Amino acid sequence: MLSFKKYLNPIISSIDKLLDFSDIANISPEFEKEYPYLAQSLKVISKQIQSLLQTMDQLEKELEVQVRIIDTETGDDKAAAVKIYNQLLKKIQEVVRRINIEASVLDSPYFGKVVFDRERSGNFPAGKITAYIGKFAYFDRESKASLITDWRAPIANLYYTNSGPVKNVEFTSPRGIQKGDIEEKKMFEISKSRIKSIYDSKSGNSAADEFLLSQLNQKIGQKLTDIVSTIQNEQNLIIRDTINKLVVLQGVAGSGKTTIVLHRLAYLFFAYPNMSSKRTLIIAPNKLFLDYISGVLPSLGIDGVEANTYLFWAKKILKWDNKYILSTASPDLESQKVKGSKEFLVELIEKFDEYIENLLQTAPYSDKEKLYSNYYEIRRKSPGISTFEALHLSLEKIKSELLFKNTSLSMSKLGILTEVISNNVLKHFKDNLSLFAIYKGVIAEMEIHKAVKDRTKSTLKKAKRYYYYELEDLAPLTILHLLLNGASEIQKDYIIADEAQDLSFPQIYSLLMVSKNNNLMLAGDLAQAIKTPNNIDDWIELLDTFRHLKTGKLTLEYHQLNKCYRTTIEIMEYVTSKIDGVFPKTYLRPQAVLRHGEPVVEIKTEHPLLLANSSVDSLTEVIMKEVEKNRNTIAIIAKSSEGAETIYRKLSENKDVAEHLVPMESNNYSSGIIVTSVLNAKGLEFDTVFLIDVSKEEYNANFEDARKFYVATTRALHMLYITYPVDNPSTLLKNDK
């Protein structure tokens, strides 16, 4: 018989044991006070799991029957049986998903407790409310009582915004503002249905800090996880912020930007039920990063969100298939710089309007002014209509007016007249409204270097059955496509762009164009802008440009985070001592919080490292010592992709290291030794980081190199090694405060 139990969380097999609390003995009065509620909660949760398991058993039996039917039927009857089989399979998959969510609740039902003494006001009677706060809400159907409060619920805001017992606080519920005093706040570490620790916030911040420190110390290099139990007040304010605006989240390395934006998305689905996960979008820098963050939203019960890189998202918007391929021409930095700039973006939009105006004025129709006035009247009355629709409606209006004014002509003659006009004008539109034609026409009129114009003209072409383009052309083409065809059918309720400082002005603006009510959130760090030449250097400049393009109809919000929760104090003090003299004074330095660790280790090597076998051998010895410490992820970071490939080949020659190497072509973030470049490591974190070959050639004391040094070193959770040639160290290493 078909069985899907192998897809279930292993904790399911231990339910009976978990519900038997005979192993709980000699516990403190505080634990003894809390265990009855935990036991009650687990009992209710287990009942729901048992009910779902019964449902799954029944569905499995029905699926088995359907398999036998499929084997015996033919033709249409077999097709119908297969359809039923697929429906049953989908139901089972949903039940498995629900069981696994319930299993995660059984493992750790809640993490916080707030006792709120509500005062009498308005429609609210006086009385105490006790809320146990968890990842998911839980309701006891038998007692009709709320057992666990969802972390996104209004009352949970008291947990996140207050460090301990406090008087005269309030929260906004659906029925209005409720006021009172927080009498008690506790934080729990619960695992496998057992309370491991309780932190009572009678002492305020000290207990909250202990709880946070405990969670940070347990963090190991793994895929990104949720932080619902340790969301800090400044993070909570961003997560629960209102919508319908463009938001910039500027945060230092390790401040939790990625985690915050994902939790914000989960919060918005809770607070705004009309939002749909299928109408949301996450843009990330690469596929490895997408894999790294892939588990957060599902762990919060959110499925169906589109996550993509800009390249693949834009090609999807343009409906490009494999016939559209990147040009094989060598990249041109000048062209990239020009086409990623704000000036290019502004002029691109201006010249598009001029292109359409010229298209109307050169149309093969005697009364061009009528065609022209019809178009702009339609655009004025219906601002949301696309350019393409407005052009066609302006032509249809002319045809209707001809029919109305020339009633003396026979219907056949009128038909011929309107048909000739329609065909001529439509052909004119068709010949000039292909995307490549528009782009070439717009580029030709722009005030940019002739070399850039010539390169675009020669590269953007069709050869045989393929269409060629360059990466820097993708965003402008997407913008022109949206200006021509509109965005109503592809509009998103909310869009998040992570590592947004490495996107260009046109790339970000194209995302804004498809965001409903300007619901776009940009998360990034200007200090980590390393994808030259067209990364963002100034958020204010970006916001001012977009406000101008949106003609003042754009609401903006800016948040800044300076605390680093990833790296240890020792690592962060080391890094800031090296970049301090190079980074602009306007760039705020990260502040590591709470967690101490081992000092940074500098390893002297022969020069150059990549060619010196003895240096590689000494490096592998240190790497293997880190492996023996059970470091889950160890990153070997080179400045460039070429350097990473060379190091990978060298390390592969050592059989001990090779056993733990993650293949370089892998897009999966997994345990082991990962060899990568600074650019591909950005946004990720690892237990141990080796930054390779910090020499004068690789890392000089200039702003660009210092940013790459900063990005690479702040990937480390627990341990950082710096390797440099003894006879040619980078001047950054001498740049102590």
C-alpha positions, 0 to 999 in steps of 0.5 A: 500500500502507498504510504506517505508517512516517510514525509512526516516530521519524525516527532510524530512517532513520539507523541505518546512519549511526549505526552507522558510527563512522568519524566518531569521531576525535581523541577523548580517552582517556576517550571512546576507552575508552567508545565500544566499549561504546556501539558494542556496545550500538547494534549489539544495539539496531539488530538488534532494531529491524530485526526489528521493522521486518520484523514491521511490513512483514509486518503491513502486507502482511496489512492490505492483503490484508484491505482487499481482502477487505473490499471484496469481502465482504458480510454476516457475512463482511464483518463478520468481515473487518473484525474481523480488520482491526482486530486487525491494526491494533492489532498494528501500533500496538503494533509502532510503539510498540515501535519508537519505544521502541527508537529512543529507546534507540538515540538515548540508550542510557544515562546512567550507569555504576557499577562496584561491587566486591562483597565476598564475603558469603552467597550472593554471590561477590566480583567486580566488577559494571559497570552501565550505567544507562538508561531501559530495561533491555536484554539481549543474547540472543546473549551472554546478557548484560545491556547496560543496567540499568533505572534502577529496578533495585536496583543503580541505587540506588547511582548515585542515592545516591552522588556518587562512588567510596565504600567500604562501600556496599550495595544490596538485590537480590531475592536479598539485600543486596550489599555492597562499594565503588563504584570508579567512577561516570560520567555521560554525555550521549549524543544521536543515538548519540554521546557528547557529554560524560562527567562522571567523579565522581572529584571527587564532588559537583562532577561531579554538579553540573556534570552537573545544571547542564548538563541544567538549562541545556538545559531549555526551555519544553516539555511535562514530560519525564523526569529519570531521568538527574538524579534527586537523592538526596532525590528518589530516596528518595521515588520508591523509598519503600514503599507502602500508606500515605497520603503527602504531598509538600510541595515549594516551587515548582520542586522537581520534585514533579510529576516525582517523583510520575510517576517514583514511579508508574513505579518502583512498576510495576517494583517491584510487578508486580501493580500495574496502570497501568489501576488507577491514577489521576492527578488534576490541576488542569486539562486544560492541566496534563494535556496538559503532563504527558502525555508523561512516563509514555509516555516511561518505557514506561508506558501506560494510566494514567487522568489526569483532573481531579477534576470529570470523575473524580467524574462518572465515579464517579457515572456522571453523563451530560449530564443532570447539569449545574452550576447557573447560580446565582452561586457562594456563597463561604460555601457553598463554604467550609463544604462544603470544610472538615474539620468538614463532612467529619466531620459528613457521615460521622457524619450518613450513619450516622445517616441509615441508622439512621433509615432502618431504624427507620422501615421499614414492618415490625413487627419493626424491631429485627430488621431493625436488628440484622441490618444491624449484624451483617452490617456487623460480620462483613463490614466491607468490604460496602457499605451498600446490600448490607448493607441488602438482605441484612438484608431477605433474612435476615428473609425466610429466617427467616420461611420457616423459622419458619412451616412450617405455612403453605402455600407460597403464603401464605408467598410472599405474606407475604414478598413484601408485606414485601419490597415494602414495605421495598424501596419504603421503601429505594428512596424514601430511598436516591437520592443526592440524597435522602440528601444533602438528608436528611444536610444537613438534620441537620448543624450548619451555617448555615441559609443553606447548607442552604436553598441546597442544598435549592433548588439540588440538584433535578431540573427537567424532565429535568435534574439540577442541582448545584453544584461544592462538592456534587460531593465530598460526593455522591461520598463518600455514593455510596461510603459507600452502594455501596462502592468495590470495583469502582472501587478503584485500586492507586495514586492521585496528586493533584497540586496537592493543596493546592487540593483540599478535605478532602472531595475528598481524602477521596473519593480516599482511599476508592477507594485500595487500602490507602490508596495515595494520594500528595498533592503540593503546596505550601501556599505556592501554595494560591490556589484559595480558599476551601477549599484546604488550609492545614495538611497535619498537620490534614488527616492528623490528620482522616483518621487519625480518620476511618479509626479509626487504621488509616492509615499516614502519610508526610510528605516536604518538598523545599526546593530549586528546580531550575526558576528561576535564582538571580536570579529566586528571590532577587528573588521571595523578597525580595518575599514574605519580609515577608508569608509566615509564618515557618513557610513555608520559602523556596525555595532555587534551585540552581546556575543563574544567569541574567539579572536580573529586569526591572521595566517601568514602564507607564501606569495602568491597563495594560489600557486604555493603548495606549501601554503595550501597544505598549511591552510588545509590543516587549519580547515580540517581543524575547523571541520573537527570542531563540527562547524556546519558550514565553512566558507573559503572566500576569494575576491573573484570567481576565478580565484575561487575556482583556482582555490577549489581545484587546489583544495580538491587535490587534498582527499580529506578536504575534498570529502567535505567540499560542496560542488562549486556549481551547486545552487544549494546552501548546504553543510560542508566546505563552500568555496565562493567569491565575495559577490556570491557570498553576500547575504549569506552566513557561515560558521567559519570564514577564511578570507583568502589572499588579503594582499595588496593586489587583491585588497588595497586600502581604497573604498571599493576593496574595503567594501569587499573586505567588509562583505566577506569578513562579516559572513562569519558567525563564530570564527574568522581567518585572514590569510595574507602573503607575508611579503605583500600584505594588504594595507588594510591589515595595517589600518588599525584604529 
